[in-house]
Amino acid sequence: MTKESVLVCGGGIAGLAATLGLAKAGFNVALIAPGTTPASAPTDTYSPRVYAISAASQAFLARLGVWNMMDARRLTPVEAMEVYGDGGGSLNLQAWQAAQTALAWIVESSEIERALHQAVQVFGVAWHQEKFQRLESNTVFTDTGRALKADLLVGADGAQSPVRTAAGIHHDSRPYGDMGLVLHLDAELPHQNIAMQWFTGDSILALLPLPDTADGHQVSMVWSMPEAMAKALMALPEDERNKNLEVRLAAISNGRLGRLTARSPMFGFPLFLDQSGMVAPGVALVSDAAHRVHPLAGQGLNLGLADVAELIRVLGDKETYRGPGDLRVLHRYRRARAEPIMAMRVATDGLHRLFAVQAAPVAWARNVGMQCVDHLPFIKRFLIGGASGS
Ligand SMILES: Cc1cc2nc3c(=O)[nH]c(=O)nc-3n(C[C@H](O)[C@H](O)[C@H](O)COP(=O)(O)OP(=O)(O)OC[C@H]3O[C@@H](n4cnc5c(N)ncnc54)[C@H](O)[C@@H]3O)c2cc1C
């Protein structure tokens, strides 16, 4: 019996996880992705992109066999979360309140990619270090002119997704007009494995715990703010920018971690709310190719990995007489993902809107609301479940 064939396009975390998971599930998988395996980082240097990996994503990566391939010293469990409103409201979520060991793990993008690259290679998957170029009937052409046929093409090729365009899948994109600024900071005080977030009215600041190094304590910053404000900060000469940053972070964080000073370059990402139709005959999209949400809850990649897990489940459960590219099968995947994706869109977009309103009654209500939730153990358990993706 010939194995059903799947082509995965895109060598980001979602594409590599899809490739590995489908290969393990018995499909004949090939990957189209340029790029080399990231090298192990030097001990005290941390790559600028870090993710809050939910408990559900952690369990999926463990099932794929890659969680234990990562350097445990570089993974930070988030044992609690502190959220501060703009008018004295605050919320404190602890993993133990929902009988969990961690709400999430903070992991460098490069560390997950390195483990996935190695696992995909060990599994002997055909890997074409080329770019997807076009789709004709069910034949894929790469930028070297190679033609590849498959029963299913999985587009894991990021937010601009050439696969989505080639397959003519409907896509809506709404720019927030905000940018997310990321960099690592030296912190004067220990973070105690607590993730912290401040809603200031015109920006949202998150500080995520990273391992201590010889230079002391460190946290990763994700600060989303209006584009003009972000560009003005990024345009300052480095010294001036770092001083400006230190003063503003001290004011927002109210000295919660003592002095905070830049320890890495700063990067900026424009933020979008995107959604797509996700499937077409012979084509399925996963992760950023299919949707994007505001990073205030740190859930974009977690949603993407849940797509991958669901696609593997649906393909594994399909009737033998249907191929993996059968639209009926792919609709099952789309339907199963519709509700969790919508819930995350509504939650992140709703929070973003709620805290963007400056009117005094709204500001008062949201801060009082936070105080109330902080005293309701049942709702807190529910929120902790949401944060950990369980
Ligand atoms: C500031 C910020 C903070 C965030 N923090 C978090 C967080 O804490 N937790 C979380 O879960 N999510 C977070 N996210 C979201 C997360 O970054 C994305 O959801 C995630 O990176 C998507 O991964 P992906 O594999 O789908 O896409 P990508 O990482 O974009 O990978 C797509 C891949 O496809 C390749 N590709 C593109 N075109 C082609 C082609 N023609 N042929 C072949 N390959 C191609 C690209 O080279 C790339 O390797 C954050 C996002 C932002 C902006």
The ligand as an SDF file (V2000), in Angstrom:
LIG
                    3D

 53 58  0  0  0  0  0  0  0  0999 V2000
    5.8130   40.6800   19.6990 C   0  0  0  0  0  0  0  0  0  0  0  0
    5.2510   39.2870   19.5800 C   0  0  0  0  0  0  0  0  0  0  0  0
    5.3060   38.4200   20.6790 C   0  0  0  0  0  0  0  0  0  0  0  0
    4.7610   37.1090   20.5900 C   0  0  0  0  0  0  0  0  0  0  0  0
    4.8070   36.2880   21.6940 N   0  0  0  0  0  0  0  0  0  0  0  0
    4.2340   35.0580   21.6320 C   0  0  0  0  0  0  0  0  0  0  0  0
    4.2360   34.1770   22.7870 C   0  0  0  0  0  0  0  0  0  0  0  0
    4.7370   34.5010   23.8540 O   0  0  0  0  0  0  0  0  0  0  0  0
    3.6290   32.9550   22.6630 N   0  0  0  0  0  0  0  0  0  0  0  0
    3.0390   32.5580   21.4880 C   0  0  0  0  0  0  0  0  0  0  0  0
    2.4670   31.4550   21.4480 O   0  0  0  0  0  0  0  0  0  0  0  0
    3.0630   33.3490   20.3840 N   0  0  0  0  0  0  0  0  0  0  0  0
    3.6370   34.5820   20.4220 C   0  0  0  0  0  0  0  0  0  0  0  0
    3.6500   35.3720   19.3070 N   0  0  0  0  0  0  0  0  0  0  0  0
    3.1250   34.8590   18.0360 C   0  0  0  0  0  0  0  0  0  0  0  0
    4.1900   34.0130   17.3110 C   0  0  0  0  0  0  0  0  0  0  0  0
    5.3320   34.8250   17.0770 O   0  0  0  0  0  0  0  0  0  0  0  0
    3.6860   33.4660   15.9760 C   0  0  0  0  0  0  0  0  0  0  0  0
    2.3740   32.9950   16.1300 O   0  0  0  0  0  0  0  0  0  0  0  0
    4.5940   32.3170   15.4960 C   0  0  0  0  0  0  0  0  0  0  0  0
    5.9070   32.7780   15.2920 O   0  0  0  0  0  0  0  0  0  0  0  0
    4.0600   31.7220   14.1940 C   0  0  0  0  0  0  0  0  0  0  0  0
    4.8820   30.6510   13.7780 O   0  0  0  0  0  0  0  0  0  0  0  0
    4.7180   30.0620   12.3170 P   0  0  0  0  0  0  0  0  0  0  0  0
    5.6000   28.8590   12.2540 O   0  0  0  0  0  0  0  0  0  0  0  0
    3.2930   29.9300   11.9630 O   0  0  0  0  0  0  0  0  0  0  0  0
    5.2360   31.2320   11.3490 O   0  0  0  0  0  0  0  0  0  0  0  0
    6.7170   31.7590   11.0800 P   0  0  0  0  0  0  0  0  0  0  0  0
    7.5590   31.6790   12.2920 O   0  0  0  0  0  0  0  0  0  0  0  0
    6.5310   33.1010   10.4370 O   0  0  0  0  0  0  0  0  0  0  0  0
    7.2990   30.7150   10.0390 O   0  0  0  0  0  0  0  0  0  0  0  0
    6.9070   30.7070    8.6870 C   0  0  0  0  0  0  0  0  0  0  0  0
    8.0230   30.0640    7.8840 C   0  0  0  0  0  0  0  0  0  0  0  0
    7.6020   29.9400    6.5200 O   0  0  0  0  0  0  0  0  0  0  0  0
    8.7050   30.2690    5.6980 C   0  0  0  0  0  0  0  0  0  0  0  0
    8.2310   30.6660    4.3680 N   0  0  0  0  0  0  0  0  0  0  0  0
    7.6320   31.8280    3.9960 C   0  0  0  0  0  0  0  0  0  0  0  0
    7.4250   31.8270    2.6690 N   0  0  0  0  0  0  0  0  0  0  0  0
    7.8730   30.6360    2.1960 C   0  0  0  0  0  0  0  0  0  0  0  0
    7.9460   30.0310    0.8900 C   0  0  0  0  0  0  0  0  0  0  0  0
    7.5240   30.6830   -0.2080 N   0  0  0  0  0  0  0  0  0  0  0  0
    8.4620   28.7840    0.7860 N   0  0  0  0  0  0  0  0  0  0  0  0
    8.9200   28.1150    1.8910 C   0  0  0  0  0  0  0  0  0  0  0  0
    8.8940   28.6360    3.1290 N   0  0  0  0  0  0  0  0  0  0  0  0
    8.3860   29.8840    3.2740 C   0  0  0  0  0  0  0  0  0  0  0  0
    9.4340   31.3900    6.4440 C   0  0  0  0  0  0  0  0  0  0  0  0
   10.7730   31.4920    6.0070 O   0  0  0  0  0  0  0  0  0  0  0  0
    9.3180   30.8770    7.8770 C   0  0  0  0  0  0  0  0  0  0  0  0
   10.3940   30.0260    8.2040 O   0  0  0  0  0  0  0  0  0  0  0  0
    4.1740   36.6750   19.3760 C   0  0  0  0  0  0  0  0  0  0  0  0
    4.1440   37.5410   18.2600 C   0  0  0  0  0  0  0  0  0  0  0  0
    4.6610   38.8310   18.3640 C   0  0  0  0  0  0  0  0  0  0  0  0
    4.5920   39.7570   17.1690 C   0  0  0  0  0  0  0  0  0  0  0  0
  1  2  1  0
  2  3  1  0
  2 52  2  0
  3  4  2  0
  4  5  1  0
  4 50  1  0
  5  6  2  0
  6  7  1  0
  6 13  1  0
  7  8  2  0
  7  9  1  0
  9 10  1  0
 10 11  2  0
 10 12  1  0
 12 13  2  0
 13 14  1  0
 14 15  1  0
 14 50  1  0
 15 16  1  0
 16 17  1  0
 16 18  1  0
 18 19  1  0
 18 20  1  0
 20 21  1  0
 20 22  1  0
 22 23  1  0
 23 24  1  0
 24 25  2  0
 24 26  1  0
 24 27  1  0
 27 28  1  0
 28 29  2  0
 28 30  1  0
 28 31  1  0
 31 32  1  0
 32 33  1  0
 33 34  1  0
 33 48  1  0
 34 35  1  0
 35 36  1  0
 35 46  1  0
 36 37  1  0
 36 45  1  0
 37 38  2  0
 38 39  1  0
 39 40  1  0
 39 45  2  0
 40 41  1  0
 40 42  2  0
 42 43  1  0
 43 44  2  0
 44 45  1  0
 46 47  1  0
 46 48  1  0
 48 49  1  0
 50 51  2  0
 51 52  1  0
 52 53  1  0
M  END
$$$$
